[in-house]
Amino acid sequence: MAGATDHRRAQDRQSAETAPPRPAAKRTGPSEVGPSQARPSQARPSQAGPKQTGTNPTGVNTTGQEQADLLRPGPPQAGPPPPGHPESGSTHPPSPTSNDSRGTRNTVVLLALSALTNLADGIAKIALPVLATRLTDSPALISLVALTLTLPWLLLSLPVGLLVDRADRRRLLWLANGVRLLAIGLLGQAAVSDSLSIATLAAAGAALGAAEVVAQTSESALLPALVPRAGRERANAWITGVETAANEFCGPMVGGLLLAGGTGIALGVSWIAYFSACLLLFLLAGRFRAAPKAVRVGEGQAAETHVPSPKGQLTEGLRYLWRHRLLRTMALILTVLCAAWGAWLALMPLLAKELLHLTPQEYGVVLSALGMGGLTGALTVTAVNRLLGRRWAMFADLLGTLAMMAVPALTTQVWAVATAAFLGGMGGTLWTVNARLISQNIVPDALMGRYSSAARLLTWGGMPLGAALIGLLAEWCGTRTAFLLFALAVAGTVPAFLRNITKAELGRGTHQGVTGPGMADTNQSITGTGVAGTDPGEAARS
């Protein structure tokens, strides 16, 4: 019986070896079913072992993996394959829990980083102009010192944006904080040796301003890369609240108190804050360089992308902003508002000294009303957006800035000036949180540094212009008249806002994000002539 069984097994093996191969039409592999018929088990890549070949519907021989690729719905995506893809080198799918955990960690680190650096910036913001008032009574020279803190935004924004999109953004933050440490250290030495001058203050302000351009542009580009999309609105609200609380509230108030104890003490606290920020950067986790530039893809074939010249790359962010109606309108309105803020910060020390008769400590408290308003805006932005809508929440910034400039022109009551500053600070935060979310959802990561620098060239670049202009106006026609003229300029932005920043435009930018119609998405090419695809309104007008 055993011998007969062995004999039949041998015959079966011989028959299998000599049997003719089955025709390809009899195969039941993935190549014989259409995409709508393929089951998930049929679209899996082949397991370990020899590759199986078959014929796809076009008659081309393919491997099992190639068949799976053909059956995968949708066009191939540009950029590196996601985790879990066979070509990514990892067989494990991305973990939402892991991404959320890392995003939360990075948000906390960015919060602490913003708190420290903006605290130091807030101290410097009050220290330098107050020190200038001890050296001169000229409004123009005092405004000049304040001007140096913001002038680098006008001069360095575009080249810094290109640098941020090419270099490691965390290393740029280390570089910026190193420059801050050096500038504060040299300024403190001059203060201790009693050799301060307007020129020394201006040089220190210019160094701190240049470092701020690098640091702020790098931080803005880092956030969308380190924090998942679902957590960005919360992260933007928290970080903006910390920025305003530290820069506009705690910084000026602490700076005024520290200046009363001595200039060296105030500058020393700033130095320690910048040094601590350098240490915090080690805790960030994720990607610190810009993502590879995406290209437009079609039916399974990538389109050719023209590589811009260095000059073209330098202005690419500015062209992108200018071609997009919503982003352009927001930037132009914010330019006027930032010019008003620059004017307010530049001339308020002189107003506090000559008309309000405040001590440095009392001036720090008045200035901190800006921060209190900003902190209130950060804590209530979600509720305000839900109650009023994103459009009217942003419109509150126009009203707050108008009050901030008009009240000093109409009265010298300290409580009224402080209340107007509170309203201006709250409106500024409501605008900032919403504007950041809109731009982060629209702008590709590969262009984020250059876009941020271009936007701030137009917006924050208005601050030094406002500081310089109000100094000249105060010399010619008086302090209160200068404030009134700036209030009228702010009022002039209201018609442009109501006409162009509509609910529909804001809805597209906030909800559709990078894949909405007319928005630059990750499948669009960024060329030397601008981003392929423009705002629908622009296309209609052209």
TIGUTOR-598835 format. One record per residue (C-alpha): x, y negated, z negated. Coordinates in nm, 2 decimals. Each point is the difference from the previous one (the first is absolute). Last residue first. Layout:
REM TIGUTOR-598835
px, py, pz
X, Y, Z
...
This chain:
REM TIGUTOR-598835
px, py, pz
-0.77, -8.89, 1.75
-0.28, -0.10, -0.24
-0.13, 0.36, -0.03
0.35, 0.14, -0.06
0.06, -0.25, -0.28
-0.33, 0.09, -0.16
0.09, 0.37, 0.02
0.33, -0.06, -0.18
0.29, 0.13, 0.20
0.13, 0.33, 0.13
0.36, 0.08, 0.07
0.20, -0.18, -0.27
0.22, -0.28, 0.13
0.20, -0.06, 0.31
0.31, 0.18, -0.11
-0.21, 0.30, -0.08
-0.18, 0.15, -0.30
-0.19, 0.30, 0.12
-0.34, 0.10, -0.13
-0.06, 0.34, -0.15
0.05, -0.11, -0.36
-0.26, -0.26, 0.04
-0.01, -0.37, 0.10
-0.36, -0.11, -0.04
-0.23, -0.07, 0.29
-0.22, 0.29, -0.08
0.08, 0.14, -0.35
0.27, 0.25, -0.06
0.23, -0.20, -0.22
-0.27, -0.10, -0.24
-0.36, 0.06, 0.09
-0.12, -0.11, -0.34
0.19, -0.32, -0.09
0.08, -0.15, 0.34
-0.32, 0.08, 0.16
-0.21, -0.12, -0.30
0.20, -0.32, -0.01
-0.09, -0.08, 0.36
-0.37, 0.09, -0.05
-0.03, -0.21, -0.32
0.14, -0.30, 0.18
0.33, -0.18, -0.03
-0.01, -0.21, 0.32
-0.28, -0.26, -0.03
-0.03, -0.03, -0.37
0.38, -0.01, -0.05
0.06, -0.26, 0.27
-0.27, -0.22, -0.14
0.15, 0.02, -0.36
0.36, -0.08, 0.10
-0.06, -0.38, 0.00
-0.08, 0.00, -0.37
0.36, 0.10, -0.07
0.13, -0.30, 0.20
-0.23, -0.23, -0.20
0.14, 0.13, -0.33
0.35, -0.06, 0.13
-0.08, -0.37, 0.06
-0.15, -0.02, -0.35
0.32, 0.14, -0.16
0.21, -0.27, 0.18
-0.24, -0.27, -0.12
0.05, 0.11, -0.36
0.38, -0.01, 0.02
0.04, -0.34, 0.17
-0.01, -0.14, 0.35
0.36, 0.00, 0.14
0.21, 0.20, -0.25
-0.29, 0.24, -0.07
-0.05, 0.06, 0.37
0.37, 0.08, 0.03
-0.01, 0.25, -0.28
-0.33, 0.14, 0.13
0.16, 0.07, 0.34
0.31, 0.18, -0.14
-0.20, 0.23, -0.22
-0.26, 0.07, 0.27
0.27, 0.09, 0.25
0.17, 0.22, -0.26
-0.33, 0.18, -0.06
-0.11, 0.03, 0.37
0.27, 0.26, 0.06
-0.20, 0.21, -0.25
-0.27, 0.02, 0.27
0.15, -0.01, 0.34
0.34, 0.16, -0.08
-0.20, 0.22, -0.24
-0.20, 0.16, 0.28
0.31, 0.05, 0.21
0.19, 0.16, -0.29
-0.29, 0.23, -0.08
-0.03, 0.09, 0.37
0.37, 0.07, 0.04
0.01, 0.22, -0.31
-0.33, 0.19, 0.09
0.09, 0.07, 0.36
0.11, 0.37, -0.04
-0.28, 0.04, -0.25
-0.27, -0.10, 0.25
-0.21, -0.30, -0.09
-0.38, 0.03, -0.04
-0.06, 0.17, -0.34
0.29, -0.18, -0.17
-0.13, -0.33, 0.15
-0.35, 0.04, -0.14
0.12, 0.12, -0.34
0.24, -0.29, -0.03
-0.26, -0.26, 0.09
-0.25, 0.14, -0.25
0.25, -0.01, -0.29
0.14, -0.34, 0.10
-0.33, -0.18, 0.05
-0.14, 0.10, -0.34
0.33, -0.08, -0.16
0.01, -0.35, 0.14
-0.36, -0.06, -0.10
0.08, 0.08, -0.36
0.31, -0.22, 0.00
-0.18, -0.30, 0.15
-0.28, 0.03, -0.25
0.25, 0.01, -0.29
0.18, -0.30, 0.14
-0.33, -0.19, 0.02
-0.06, 0.08, -0.37
0.35, -0.11, -0.09
-0.04, -0.34, 0.18
-0.34, -0.04, -0.17
0.14, 0.08, -0.34
0.28, -0.24, 0.04
-0.22, -0.30, 0.09
0.20, -0.20, 0.25
-0.30, -0.04, 0.24
-0.09, -0.04, 0.37
0.33, 0.08, 0.19
0.09, 0.27, -0.25
-0.35, 0.16, 0.06
0.03, 0.01, 0.38
0.30, 0.23, 0.04
-0.11, 0.28, -0.23
-0.36, -0.04, 0.10
0.07, 0.05, 0.37
0.23, 0.30, -0.09
-0.29, 0.16, -0.19
-0.25, -0.07, 0.28
0.22, 0.14, 0.27
0.09, 0.30, -0.21
-0.37, 0.07, -0.06
-0.03, 0.06, 0.37
0.18, 0.33, -0.05
-0.26, 0.13, -0.24
-0.26, -0.13, 0.25
0.13, 0.22, 0.28
0.06, 0.31, -0.22
-0.36, 0.02, -0.11
-0.16, -0.20, -0.28
-0.09, 0.26, -0.26
0.21, 0.29, 0.11
0.30, -0.21, 0.09
-0.04, -0.18, -0.33
-0.01, 0.32, -0.19
0.31, 0.14, 0.17
0.18, -0.33, -0.04
-0.08, -0.04, -0.37
0.33, 0.10, -0.17
0.21, -0.15, 0.27
-0.20, -0.32, 0.00
0.03, -0.04, -0.37
0.38, 0.06, 0.02
0.02, -0.27, 0.27
-0.20, -0.25, -0.21
0.22, 0.06, -0.30
0.30, -0.03, 0.22
-0.11, -0.34, 0.13
-0.08, -0.11, -0.36
0.36, 0.08, -0.07
0.09, -0.34, 0.15
-0.19, -0.18, -0.27
0.17, 0.21, -0.27
0.34, -0.07, 0.15
-0.08, -0.37, 0.01
-0.07, 0.01, -0.37
0.34, 0.17, -0.07
0.18, -0.25, 0.23
-0.17, -0.29, -0.19
-0.30, -0.17, 0.16
-0.06, -0.37, 0.07
-0.29, 0.07, 0.25
0.09, -0.29, 0.23
0.39, -0.02, -0.01
0.11, 0.35, -0.12
-0.28, 0.22, 0.12
-0.02, -0.18, 0.33
0.38, 0.04, 0.05
-0.02, 0.37, -0.08
-0.31, 0.03, 0.23
0.18, -0.13, 0.30
0.17, 0.31, 0.14
-0.25, 0.26, -0.13
-0.30, -0.19, 0.15
0.18, -0.07, 0.33
0.10, 0.37, 0.04
-0.36, 0.10, -0.08
-0.14, -0.24, 0.26
0.25, 0.13, 0.26
-0.11, 0.35, -0.10
-0.37, -0.09, 0.07
0.09, -0.15, 0.34
0.20, 0.31, 0.10
-0.28, 0.22, -0.14
-0.24, -0.13, 0.26
0.25, 0.07, 0.28
0.08, 0.35, -0.13
-0.37, 0.10, -0.04
-0.07, -0.12, 0.35
0.29, 0.19, 0.15
-0.09, 0.32, -0.18
-0.36, -0.01, 0.12
0.08, -0.10, 0.35
0.28, 0.26, 0.06
0.24, -0.12, 0.28
0.18, -0.24, -0.24
0.07, 0.26, -0.26
0.15, 0.24, 0.26
0.20, -0.28, 0.15
0.15, -0.10, -0.34
0.08, 0.36, -0.08
0.18, 0.05, 0.33
0.21, -0.32, -0.04
0.32, 0.17, -0.11
-0.07, 0.31, 0.21
0.00, -0.21, 0.32
0.33, -0.16, -0.09
0.15, 0.34, -0.07
-0.13, 0.12, 0.33
-0.31, 0.21, 0.00
0.00, 0.37, 0.08
-0.26, 0.08, 0.27
-0.21, 0.30, -0.09
-0.08, 0.27, 0.25
-0.33, 0.17, -0.06
-0.02, 0.33, -0.17
-0.17, 0.29, 0.18
-0.27, 0.23, -0.14
-0.28, -0.20, 0.14
0.12, -0.34, -0.11
0.23, -0.12, -0.27
0.10, -0.35, -0.10
0.33, -0.02, -0.19
0.07, -0.02, -0.37
0.32, -0.17, -0.14
0.16, 0.23, -0.25
-0.11, -0.08, -0.35
0.17, -0.30, -0.17
0.27, 0.09, -0.26
-0.06, 0.05, -0.37
-0.19, 0.34, 0.01
-0.11, 0.14, -0.33
0.08, -0.03, -0.37
0.06, -0.32, -0.20
0.17, 0.05, -0.34
0.35, -0.13, 0.10
-0.16, -0.34, 0.08
-0.07, -0.05, -0.37
0.37, -0.06, -0.07
0.02, -0.30, 0.23
-0.31, -0.14, -0.16
0.17, 0.01, -0.34
0.28, -0.22, 0.14
-0.25, -0.26, 0.13
-0.17, -0.01, -0.34
0.33, -0.04, -0.18
0.10, -0.29, 0.22
-0.33, -0.18, -0.05
0.03, 0.03, -0.38
0.35, -0.15, 0.03
-0.13, -0.29, 0.20
-0.25, -0.10, -0.27
0.26, 0.05, -0.28
0.26, -0.21, 0.19
-0.25, -0.29, 0.05
-0.06, -0.03, -0.37
-0.27, 0.07, -0.26
-0.25, -0.24, 0.16
0.09, 0.16, 0.33
-0.10, 0.33, -0.14
-0.35, -0.12, -0.09
-0.05, -0.15, 0.34
0.13, 0.31, 0.17
-0.23, 0.22, -0.21
-0.30, -0.20, 0.12
0.13, -0.03, 0.36
0.08, 0.38, 0.02
-0.30, 0.13, -0.20
-0.26, -0.17, 0.21
0.10, -0.08, 0.37
0.27, 0.26, 0.07
-0.08, 0.27, -0.26
-0.38, -0.02, 0.02
0.00, -0.08, 0.37
0.23, 0.29, 0.09
-0.17, 0.24, -0.25
-0.34, -0.07, 0.15
0.13, 0.04, 0.35
0.16, 0.33, -0.09
-0.32, 0.12, -0.16
-0.23, -0.11, 0.28
0.24, 0.13, 0.27
0.03, 0.34, -0.18
-0.38, 0.03, -0.03
-0.05, -0.08, 0.36
0.28, 0.23, 0.10
-0.11, 0.31, -0.18
-0.19, 0.17, 0.28
0.26, -0.09, 0.26
0.28, 0.19, -0.18
0.27, -0.21, -0.18
0.37, 0.02, 0.10
-0.01, -0.10, 0.37
-0.28, -0.26, -0.05
0.19, -0.15, -0.29
0.35, -0.01, 0.15
-0.06, -0.27, 0.27
-0.14, -0.25, -0.26
0.29, 0.08, -0.23
0.26, -0.06, 0.27
-0.15, -0.33, 0.11
-0.02, -0.12, -0.36
0.36, 0.10, -0.08
0.16, -0.14, 0.31
-0.19, -0.34, -0.01
0.06, -0.02, -0.38
0.37, 0.04, 0.04
0.00, -0.30, 0.24
-0.20, -0.21, -0.25
0.23, 0.09, -0.29
0.30, -0.10, 0.21
-0.17, -0.33, 0.11
-0.10, -0.08, -0.36
0.35, 0.05, -0.12
0.13, -0.23, 0.26
-0.27, -0.26, -0.07
0.07, 0.01, -0.38
0.37, -0.04, 0.06
-0.06, -0.30, 0.24
-0.23, -0.16, -0.25
0.27, 0.02, -0.26
0.09, 0.22, -0.30
0.35, -0.03, -0.14
-0.08, 0.03, -0.37
0.22, 0.31, -0.04
-0.29, 0.21, -0.13
-0.22, -0.12, 0.29
0.26, 0.07, 0.26
0.06, 0.35, -0.14
-0.37, 0.06, 0.00
-0.02, -0.10, 0.37
0.28, 0.24, 0.08
-0.17, 0.29, -0.17
-0.34, -0.08, 0.15
0.15, 0.00, 0.35
0.20, 0.32, -0.05
-0.29, 0.19, -0.15
-0.23, -0.12, 0.28
0.25, 0.11, 0.26
0.01, 0.35, -0.16
-0.38, 0.01, -0.01
-0.01, -0.06, 0.38
0.26, 0.27, 0.07
-0.18, 0.26, -0.22
-0.32, -0.08, 0.18
0.17, 0.04, 0.33
0.12, 0.34, -0.12
-0.36, 0.10, -0.06
-0.10, -0.11, 0.35
0.25, 0.22, 0.17
0.07, -0.19, 0.33
-0.16, -0.04, 0.34
-0.36, -0.13, -0.08
0.13, -0.21, -0.29
0.28, -0.15, 0.22
-0.26, -0.11, 0.26
-0.20, -0.17, -0.27
0.31, -0.17, -0.14
0.07, -0.14, 0.35
-0.35, -0.14, 0.03
-0.04, -0.15, -0.35
0.33, -0.17, -0.04
-0.05, -0.37, 0.07
-0.36, -0.07, -0.11
0.00, 0.24, -0.28
0.34, -0.13, -0.10
-0.17, -0.34, -0.07
-0.19, 0.13, -0.30
0.24, -0.03, -0.30
0.19, -0.29, 0.17
-0.32, -0.21, 0.02
-0.03, 0.00, -0.38
0.34, -0.17, -0.03
-0.09, -0.24, 0.28
-0.33, -0.09, -0.17
0.20, -0.13, -0.29
0.22, -0.19, 0.24
-0.30, -0.16, 0.18
-0.18, -0.08, -0.32
0.30, -0.19, -0.13
0.02, -0.01, -0.39
0.33, 0.18, -0.01
0.22, 0.23, -0.22
-0.25, 0.11, -0.26
-0.27, 0.03, 0.26
0.22, 0.24, 0.19
0.02, 0.23, -0.31
-0.38, 0.01, 0.00
0.00, 0.08, 0.38
0.25, 0.29, -0.05
-0.14, 0.15, -0.32
-0.37, 0.02, 0.11
0.05, 0.21, 0.30
0.30, 0.18, -0.15
-0.22, 0.13, -0.29
-0.26, 0.11, 0.25
0.26, 0.17, 0.21
0.12, 0.19, -0.30
-0.35, 0.11, -0.09
-0.05, 0.08, 0.37
0.30, 0.23, 0.00
-0.10, 0.19, -0.32
-0.37, 0.04, 0.07
0.05, 0.09, 0.37
0.24, 0.28, -0.09
-0.24, 0.13, -0.27
-0.29, 0.01, 0.24
0.22, 0.15, 0.27
0.10, 0.28, -0.24
-0.36, 0.06, -0.10
-0.11, 0.01, 0.36
0.28, 0.24, 0.09
-0.11, 0.24, -0.27
-0.36, -0.02, 0.11
0.10, 0.07, 0.36
0.22, 0.29, -0.11
-0.29, 0.15, -0.19
-0.24, -0.06, 0.28
0.23, 0.16, 0.26
0.06, 0.31, -0.23
-0.37, 0.04, -0.06
-0.07, -0.03, 0.37
0.25, 0.28, 0.06
0.13, 0.02, 0.35
-0.01, 0.35, 0.16
0.29, 0.24, -0.08
0.17, 0.16, 0.30
0.28, -0.26, 0.02
0.25, -0.04, 0.28
-0.22, -0.25, 0.17
-0.03, 0.19, 0.32
-0.24, 0.26, -0.14
-0.23, -0.27, -0.14
-0.05, 0.03, -0.38
0.13, -0.35, -0.07
-0.09, -0.24, 0.28
0.18, -0.01, 0.33
0.23, -0.30, 0.06
-0.12, -0.29, 0.21
-0.26, -0.01, 0.27
-0.32, 0.21, 0.00
-0.09, 0.25, 0.26
-0.34, -0.06, 0.15
-0.31, 0.15, -0.16
-0.10, 0.36, -0.06
0.26, 0.27, -0.06
-0.05, 0.27, 0.26
0.30, -0.09, 0.21
0.22, 0.00, -0.32
-0.12, 0.34, -0.09
0.08, 0.13, 0.34
0.35, -0.15, -0.03
0.05, 0.18, -0.34
-0.11, 0.33, 0.16
0.24, -0.05, 0.29
-0.11, -0.12, 0.33
-0.01, 0.13, 0.36
-0.17, -0.26, 0.22
-0.33, 0.11, 0.18
-0.19, -0.32, -0.08
-0.23, 0.18, -0.24
0.30, 0.12, -0.21
0.18, 0.32, 0.08
0.17, 0.21, -0.27
0.32, 0.04, -0.19
0.06, 0.15, -0.34
0.31, -0.11, -0.18
0.19, 0.29, -0.17
-0.03, 0.01, -0.37
-0.11, -0.24, -0.28
-0.36, -0.12, 0.04
-0.15, -0.18, 0.30
-0.14, -0.34, -0.05
-0.37, -0.02, -0.12
-0.26, -0.10, 0.26
-0.16, 0.35, 0.02
-0.07, 0.01, -0.37
-0.17, -0.34, 0.01
-0.25, 0.13, 0.27
0.03, -0.11, 0.36
-0.33, -0.04, 0.17
-0.01, -0.38, 0.03
0.37, -0.02, 0.11
-0.07, 0.25, 0.28
0.07, 0.37, -0.04
0.24, 0.23, 0.20
0.33, -0.16, -0.11
-0.08, 0.06, -0.36
0.04, 0.38, 0.02
-0.26, 0.24, 0.12
0.21, 0.15, 0.27
-0.18, 0.20, 0.27
0.06, -0.26, 0.27
0.37, 0.03, -0.05
0.00, 0.36, 0.13
0.08, 0.28, -0.25
0.35, 0.16, 0.04
0.02, 0.34, 0.16
0.01, 0.30, -0.25
0.34, 0.18, -0.01
0.10, -0.09, -0.35
-0.35, 0.05, -0.14
-0.03, 0.34, 0.16
0.33, 0.11, -0.15
-0.10, -0.11, -0.34
-0.33, 0.19, 0.03
0.18, 0.31, 0.11
0.23, -0.01, -0.30
-0.29, -0.04, -0.23
-0.17, 0.31, 0.16
0.31, 0.22, -0.05
0.03, -0.11, -0.37
-0.36, 0.10, -0.06
0.06, 0.34, 0.17
0.30, 0.06, -0.22
-0.18, -0.08, -0.32
-0.28, 0.24, 0.09
